[in-house]
Amino acid sequence: MRFKSLSLIIFIVILLLLAGCGGECKVDADCQKSHFTGKCVNKKCVFTPIPNEIGNGICEQGENKCNAPADCGICRGSNGLYLKYQCINNKCVDAVPLEKIKPVYLSSDSRVSGIEIKTTSDFNQPFNFKKDLFNLKFSLMSLPNTIEDVMIKRIELTGITADRRKVTLFDAPVNRPLRLELDVEEDLILDLNTAENSGELNNLKLNMYIDYYVVSSGKRSLKSSSFPVRFSGLNKFVWVMPESEYSCPESCDDDNPGTEDFCSEATDFFCVHKPIAGQCGNFICEPGENKCTCEVDCGACAGPAGNYMSYSCVDDVCKARLRASFSQEKKSIFDDRDLSYFHLQNNFEFNYPFNLDDDSVVLKFSLYDKNADVSQIRITDVRLFEGTSEIAHTFANIGLSNVGDAASVSVKIPEISGVEESMTLNLAVWYEFNRGDQTVKNDFRKSLGKITVINPGS
């Protein structure tokens, strides 16, 4: 009985083995198997894999562990402490599992020369150098009235290794205007030269290099400063460097018409947003653009222009315009001038601040007294000096023949380079008169003091 049972088992096994080898058949139609072509050869089914068909048992070109696990094997396994093989964009790569990724959000305030900038960052921890971006946002929180046109020129990100080496993760120009009403966002592609697949960095530090203009007495002076940003809430920067090469994302569109968006092997499969020359939105203030025609590149036409004006757009040009609250004080300097042979009483008048568009320095001369032998008193020239430099000259040709005669002449202050300038002015008056049969020539000078000159429309 036992022998019969054993024989039955052996017979069944043999039948199964024969079936696996193709089985008995009479015609080709008897040999059916998915992803294979079958032929009946000597009453046995012989199966041949159908090329380029998933499930044929061959891992062919275009197939991998994600789109053809039956042919290529299953995407699984580990690579070090943090990395596990998984399917991303239909490709088997070593990456950090989602459940092990911790988003990190940090914020830091920095102040230099009265400029206060808030830096906000967010990134993944562990940070995957093959796919993650280090996201930064810069917000201009406060700005002195004497500072304008802040520009972020360059960003540098560094860290310290366990053996105390300083490594640079990012260092590149940015050239983005930073304004009170608009933040600057940058997505950094970090890099690290290492043979390890994971590690930690300490003392992560960001340096932001900026340019800005300091306005003093209407004159602009270019200054440069660096803003050190320390991420005090971060103990360690944990990173991974997978051995796999990742694929480009499905889209790189940043919704900015001023950039060309692309991704390739040359960009290490990261999206790159290249500025398009001449296109508003490329973050470069180019010829033909200004603060009124392309605010995003050139900055906003707004804010104070010195102490009495503000910037606004006029016919697509950013100009300094008088504020609605603008008012002037009329100044009059009395000059009692005894010149030995005759006596003048003068008034020198001007507005403060001095508006280059409308104002003049008005010089009023009056003959108070004269000697009997003096005649033909004439004011021939008037000049304005700033220090030792002559800035204005007028041929007056004023005649004062009799006591009580009065006359005036106006002098324009020339254009200034900026919107506002403080000047210390001195007036020089050349005169001549006849005494007997002689003509006497001389001059006198008078300080007009400090005058603030404004240049609307500049």
C-alpha distance (Angstrom), angle and dihedral (degrees) to the residues before:
residue distance angle dihedral
M1 . . .
R2 3.79 . .
F3 3.80 89.7 .
K4 3.82 92.0 54.0
S5 3.82 91.8 50.3
L6 3.80 91.8 49.6
S7 3.79 91.1 48.9
L8 3.83 90.8 51.4
I9 3.79 91.6 52.5
I10 3.80 92.3 48.9
F11 3.82 90.1 49.7
I12 3.82 92.5 52.1
V13 3.83 91.9 49.1
I14 3.78 91.2 51.2
L15 3.83 90.5 51.0
L16 3.80 90.8 51.5
L17 3.79 91.9 49.7
L18 3.76 91.3 50.2
A19 3.81 90.4 49.2
G20 3.85 90.6 52.7
C21 3.75 90.8 53.0
G22 3.74 91.2 57.5
G23 3.76 105.6 -75.9
E24 3.78 129.8 -123.8
C25 3.76 118.5 -53.1
K26 3.76 142.6 169.4
V27 3.82 100.8 -159.6
D28 3.85 136.5 13.9
A29 3.78 90.4 -102.0
D30 3.78 88.6 68.0
C31 3.83 89.5 65.0
Q32 3.81 107.5 77.3
K33 3.82 124.5 160.0
S34 3.86 129.9 150.2
H35 3.85 115.0 -104.8
F36 3.85 91.2 8.2
T37 3.77 136.4 88.6
G38 3.78 113.7 -132.9
K39 3.80 131.6 -151.7
C40 3.77 130.4 -177.0
V41 3.81 107.7 -126.8
N42 3.79 117.8 176.4
K43 3.77 89.7 -17.9
K44 3.81 89.9 -54.9
C45 3.83 126.2 109.8
V46 3.79 113.1 -120.8
F47 3.83 114.8 -168.0
T48 3.83 125.7 -156.6
P49 3.87 121.4 -167.4
I50 3.82 114.2 -111.1
P51 3.85 105.1 -122.9
N52 3.84 118.9 -113.5
E53 3.76 93.8 8.5
I54 3.78 120.3 126.4
G55 3.79 110.3 -122.1
N56 3.80 96.7 36.6
G57 3.81 91.2 112.5
I58 3.83 94.0 -113.7
C59 3.83 122.8 105.9
E60 3.79 98.7 -138.1
Q61 3.79 134.8 179.0
G62 3.80 111.3 -62.1
E63 3.80 92.1 24.0
N64 3.79 126.3 103.2
K65 3.76 141.2 159.8
C66 3.80 91.3 -77.6
N67 3.80 103.1 48.6
A68 3.82 97.2 29.1
P69 3.83 110.9 25.4
A70 3.82 91.0 155.1
D71 3.80 90.1 62.6
C72 3.82 103.3 28.8
G73 3.77 103.2 30.8
I74 3.79 132.6 -108.3
C75 3.84 121.8 -54.4
R76 3.78 101.9 -120.5
G77 3.79 143.3 116.7
S78 3.80 138.2 82.1
N79 3.78 135.8 -88.9
G80 3.76 109.9 -162.0
L81 3.77 130.1 -46.9
Y82 3.82 101.2 -36.9
L83 3.80 108.3 16.9
K84 3.79 127.3 90.2
Y85 3.78 127.8 174.5
Q86 3.80 111.7 -108.7
C87 3.78 140.7 151.3
I88 3.82 114.1 -90.7
N89 3.81 119.3 170.4
N90 3.82 88.0 -9.8
K91 3.81 91.7 -57.4
C92 3.82 128.8 110.0
V93 3.78 107.4 -123.7
D94 3.77 136.9 154.3
A95 3.78 108.9 -107.1
V96 3.78 141.4 148.3
P97 3.82 110.8 -84.6
L98 3.79 113.6 -114.7
E99 3.79 92.6 -117.2
K100 3.82 90.2 59.6
I101 3.83 96.4 49.7
K102 3.78 115.1 100.2
P103 3.84 117.9 -167.8
V104 3.81 111.2 -136.0
Y105 3.82 122.7 -153.9
L106 3.81 119.7 -171.1
S107 3.79 134.4 174.0
S108 3.80 132.3 -168.4
D109 3.83 135.0 176.9
S110 3.80 121.4 -147.1
R111 3.79 130.1 -176.6
V112 3.81 127.4 -165.7
S113 3.83 125.4 165.8
G114 3.80 90.3 -11.8
I115 3.83 92.3 -53.9
E116 3.81 110.0 125.4
I117 3.81 117.7 -162.8
K118 3.79 126.5 -179.0
T119 3.81 114.7 -151.3
T120 3.80 118.9 -160.3
S121 3.80 121.8 -173.8
D122 3.77 135.4 -177.7
F123 3.79 129.3 -177.7
N124 3.79 142.5 144.6
Q125 3.78 124.3 -88.9
P126 3.00 115.5 -122.5
F127 3.80 87.8 37.9
N128 3.81 113.5 -140.7
F129 3.80 108.6 -145.6
K130 3.82 90.5 -162.4
K131 3.81 97.5 57.9
D132 3.83 115.1 3.1
L133 3.81 128.2 96.0
F134 3.80 126.0 -148.1
N135 3.80 101.6 -133.7
L136 3.81 120.3 -152.2
K137 3.79 132.5 -176.9
F138 3.80 122.3 -170.6
S139 3.81 119.7 -160.6
L140 3.80 122.9 -172.3
M141 3.81 102.7 -139.4
S142 3.80 102.2 176.6
L143 3.78 137.9 1.6
P144 3.82 131.1 -174.2
N145 3.81 116.2 -118.8
T146 3.79 88.5 -117.4
I147 3.82 93.8 61.4
E148 3.80 127.2 72.0
D149 3.81 143.6 159.8
V150 3.82 99.4 36.4
M151 3.81 111.2 -167.1
I152 3.82 127.4 -171.2
K153 3.80 102.4 -138.3
R154 3.80 105.1 175.0
I155 3.82 142.0 -0.1
E156 3.81 126.7 -151.0
L157 3.82 125.9 -175.0
T158 3.81 120.7 -170.0
G159 3.79 139.9 169.8
I160 3.82 140.5 -174.5
T161 3.81 122.6 -115.4
A162 3.80 126.0 -139.9
D163 3.82 89.1 -97.8
R164 3.83 89.2 52.4
R165 3.78 98.6 -106.2
K166 3.78 118.4 146.8
V167 3.80 111.6 -128.2
T168 3.79 127.6 -171.3
L169 3.79 115.0 -134.6
F170 3.80 97.1 176.8
D171 3.80 135.8 6.2
A172 3.79 119.5 161.5
P173 3.83 142.5 126.7
V174 3.80 118.0 -92.5
N175 3.83 106.9 175.6
R176 3.80 97.5 -169.8
P177 3.84 125.2 150.8
L178 3.82 112.8 -122.8
R179 3.79 117.0 -150.2
L180 3.78 138.0 175.1
E181 3.78 93.4 -117.2
L182 3.83 99.3 42.9
D183 3.82 130.7 49.1
V184 3.79 124.7 -142.8
E185 3.81 117.2 -130.5
E186 3.80 123.8 -166.4
D187 3.81 128.1 179.6
L188 3.80 107.3 -154.2
I189 3.81 122.4 -150.6
L190 3.80 102.3 -148.6
D191 3.80 126.5 -153.5
L192 3.78 134.4 -164.5
N193 3.80 127.4 -176.4
T194 3.80 103.2 -137.8
A195 3.81 142.3 131.7
E196 3.80 92.3 -151.2
N197 3.78 123.0 94.1
S198 3.81 95.3 -143.4
G199 3.78 141.4 11.1
E200 3.79 147.4 135.7
L201 3.80 136.0 -99.9
N202 3.79 128.4 -158.6
N203 3.80 132.3 -154.2
L204 3.80 97.4 26.4
K205 3.81 105.8 -161.3
L206 3.79 132.9 -175.2
N207 3.80 122.4 -158.2
M208 3.79 118.2 -164.8
Y209 3.80 117.4 -167.8
I210 3.81 116.7 -156.3
D211 3.79 140.0 -178.2
Y212 3.80 123.4 -153.0
Y213 3.79 141.1 161.5
V214 3.79 125.1 -113.7
V215 3.80 112.4 -152.0
S216 3.79 116.7 -151.6
S217 3.79 122.4 167.7
G218 3.78 88.2 -13.9
K219 3.80 94.3 -55.5
R220 3.81 121.1 118.6
S221 3.80 120.9 -140.5
L222 3.81 121.3 -171.1
K223 3.81 114.1 -128.4
S224 3.81 133.7 179.8
S225 3.80 130.0 -152.8
S226 3.79 139.7 166.6
F227 3.79 124.7 -131.6
P228 3.83 113.3 -151.4
V229 3.81 111.6 -153.7
R230 3.79 118.6 -166.8
F231 3.78 120.2 -168.7
S232 3.78 97.1 -138.5
G233 3.81 93.6 173.8
L234 3.82 92.6 60.5
N235 3.82 118.5 83.8
K236 3.79 97.7 178.1
F237 3.79 135.8 6.4
V238 3.81 104.4 -139.2
W239 3.80 115.7 -160.1
V240 3.80 142.0 178.8
M241 3.79 131.4 -157.3
P242 3.83 108.8 -161.3
E243 3.80 119.2 -152.6
S244 3.81 91.2 -137.5
E245 3.78 124.8 90.1
Y246 3.78 111.4 -126.8
S247 3.80 128.8 -140.7
C248 3.79 128.0 -115.8
P249 3.82 116.0 -96.9
E250 3.79 118.6 -103.4
S251 3.83 92.1 -104.3
C252 3.81 136.2 16.9
D253 3.80 96.2 -174.9
D254 3.83 109.7 139.6
D255 3.84 93.5 -176.7
N256 3.81 89.8 -116.5
P257 3.83 115.9 124.7
G258 3.81 89.0 -161.7
T259 3.81 95.0 68.8
E260 3.79 136.2 64.4
D261 3.82 107.4 -134.9
F262 3.79 119.9 -153.5
C263 3.79 144.5 143.8
S264 3.81 131.3 -160.4
E265 3.76 144.4 139.1
A266 3.81 87.2 -79.1
T267 3.83 89.4 62.5
D268 3.83 92.0 46.6
F269 3.81 86.8 -109.1
F270 3.80 92.9 -65.1
C271 3.79 122.0 127.9
V272 3.80 112.4 -104.9
H273 3.80 124.2 -163.6
K274 3.80 108.8 -155.4
P275 3.83 117.7 -166.6
I276 3.81 113.8 -113.9
A277 3.81 109.9 -133.8
G278 3.79 113.9 -114.7
Q279 3.79 93.7 10.0
C280 3.80 120.6 123.4
G281 3.79 107.2 -123.1
N282 3.80 97.6 42.3
F283 3.84 90.3 108.9
I284 3.83 91.6 -118.7
C285 3.80 119.9 109.9
E286 3.78 98.5 -140.2
P287 3.81 133.1 -178.2
G288 3.79 108.7 -71.0
E289 3.81 92.6 31.8
N290 3.78 127.5 94.2
K291 3.79 140.2 162.6
C292 3.79 91.4 -78.5
T293 3.81 100.1 45.2
C294 3.84 98.2 39.4
E295 3.77 114.0 16.3
V296 3.82 95.2 169.2
D297 3.83 91.3 61.6
C298 3.80 102.9 32.0
G299 3.79 103.9 30.7
A300 3.77 131.7 -111.8
C301 3.79 124.2 -51.3
A302 3.79 94.1 -130.9
G303 3.76 143.7 98.7
P304 3.78 135.2 61.5
A305 3.79 122.5 -32.0
G306 3.77 99.2 -159.7
N307 3.81 121.2 -52.0
Y308 3.81 100.2 -47.5
M309 3.80 108.7 32.2
S310 3.81 141.7 52.2
Y311 3.80 131.8 -152.3
S312 3.80 120.4 -106.9
C313 3.81 137.7 155.3
V314 3.80 118.7 -94.1
D315 3.81 116.3 178.6
D316 3.83 90.2 -19.8
V317 3.81 92.1 -52.8
C318 3.80 123.6 110.6
K319 3.79 108.3 -125.6
A320 3.77 138.6 170.2
R321 3.80 110.1 -109.9
L322 3.79 130.5 -172.5
R323 3.78 113.5 -100.5
A324 3.80 119.5 -115.7
S325 3.80 88.8 -115.6
F326 3.81 92.5 53.8
S327 3.80 115.9 132.8
Q328 3.78 134.1 164.1
E329 3.79 133.9 -141.4
K330 3.78 117.9 -138.0
K331 3.80 110.8 -131.9
S332 3.78 124.2 -162.3
I333 3.80 123.4 -175.7
F334 3.81 115.4 -161.4
D335 3.78 115.1 -145.3
D336 3.81 117.6 -168.1
R337 3.78 101.2 -166.9
D338 3.83 120.2 -172.3
L339 3.79 106.2 -173.9
S340 3.85 95.3 179.3
Y341 3.80 96.3 -116.1
F342 3.77 95.3 46.2
H343 3.78 137.8 8.9
L344 3.83 126.5 -132.2
Q345 3.77 129.5 -167.5
N346 3.80 109.1 -160.6
N347 3.80 138.6 179.9
F348 3.80 121.3 -157.1
E349 3.80 111.3 -162.4
F350 3.80 134.6 -172.6
N351 3.79 140.9 147.3
Y352 3.78 123.3 -103.2
P353 2.94 115.8 -114.8
F354 3.78 93.3 30.5
N355 3.82 112.7 -131.3
L356 3.81 109.7 -149.8
D357 3.81 91.0 -157.4
D358 3.79 96.8 59.2
D359 3.80 112.9 7.1
S360 3.78 137.3 88.9
V361 3.78 134.6 177.9
V362 3.83 103.8 -108.5
L363 3.82 115.0 -152.3
K364 3.82 114.2 -162.7
F365 3.81 117.7 -167.9
S366 3.83 125.0 -169.4
L367 3.83 127.7 -178.2
Y368 3.81 105.5 -130.5
D369 3.86 99.0 172.8
K370 3.78 142.2 -18.3
N371 3.77 141.7 -174.4
A372 3.77 118.0 -96.9
D373 3.82 93.3 -115.0
V374 3.83 93.2 53.1
S375 3.80 121.8 96.6
Q376 3.80 141.5 153.8
I377 3.82 97.4 37.0
R378 3.80 108.9 -172.8
I379 3.83 134.3 -178.1
T380 3.80 99.9 -147.3
D381 3.84 106.8 174.5
V382 3.79 139.2 7.6
R383 3.79 124.0 -163.8
L384 3.80 135.0 -175.2
F385 3.79 120.1 -144.6
E386 3.78 132.4 -167.8
G387 3.76 102.2 -160.2
T388 3.78 104.9 -44.7
S389 3.82 94.0 -27.2
E390 3.77 119.5 100.2
I391 3.79 110.0 -136.8
A392 3.83 102.6 171.2
H393 3.80 138.3 22.3
T394 3.79 131.2 -175.6
F395 3.81 129.7 -178.5
A396 3.80 99.2 -133.3
N397 3.83 103.0 -179.7
I398 3.82 92.2 -175.6
G399 3.83 118.4 166.3
L400 3.84 121.9 -152.3
S401 3.80 108.6 -177.2
N402 3.79 105.4 157.4
V403 3.77 135.7 35.5
G404 3.80 107.9 -90.8
D405 3.80 94.3 31.4
A406 3.81 112.8 135.9
A407 3.80 134.6 -175.1
S408 3.79 138.4 163.9
V409 3.78 140.8 -151.5
S410 3.80 131.8 -166.2
V411 3.80 127.6 -136.5
K412 3.82 124.3 -162.6
I413 3.79 120.7 -145.4
P414 3.82 108.8 -133.0
E415 3.83 125.8 -117.5
I416 3.78 119.1 -72.7
S417 3.80 125.3 -143.9
G418 3.80 96.9 -122.8
V419 3.79 137.9 37.0
E420 3.79 96.3 -93.4
E421 3.78 135.4 15.7
S422 3.76 135.7 176.6
M423 3.81 115.9 -137.8
T424 3.79 135.4 -177.4
L425 3.80 104.1 -146.2
N426 3.78 132.1 -163.1
L427 3.80 124.3 -167.4
A428 3.80 121.9 -142.5
V429 3.83 119.3 -166.7
W430 3.81 122.8 -166.4
Y431 3.80 117.0 -158.7
E432 3.78 141.0 168.0
F433 3.82 136.9 -167.7
N434 3.79 141.4 177.2
R435 3.78 120.6 -109.0
G436 3.75 110.5 -177.7
D437 3.77 105.7 -46.8
Q438 3.82 93.9 -25.1
T439 3.82 129.7 93.9
V440 3.79 112.8 -142.7
K441 3.85 121.6 -160.1
N442 3.81 127.7 -167.9
D443 3.77 143.9 133.6
F444 3.80 141.5 -136.2
R445 3.80 133.4 -157.7
K446 3.78 135.8 -144.4
S447 3.80 131.1 -173.3
L448 3.81 114.4 -126.7
G449 3.81 91.1 -170.2
K450 3.79 126.9 -140.3
I451 3.80 117.0 -18.8
T452 3.81 127.3 -174.8
V453 3.81 110.3 -141.2
I454 3.80 120.1 -160.0
N455 3.79 127.0 -164.5
P456 3.85 112.2 -156.1
G457 3.75 114.6 -161.8
S458 3.79 94.6 29.8
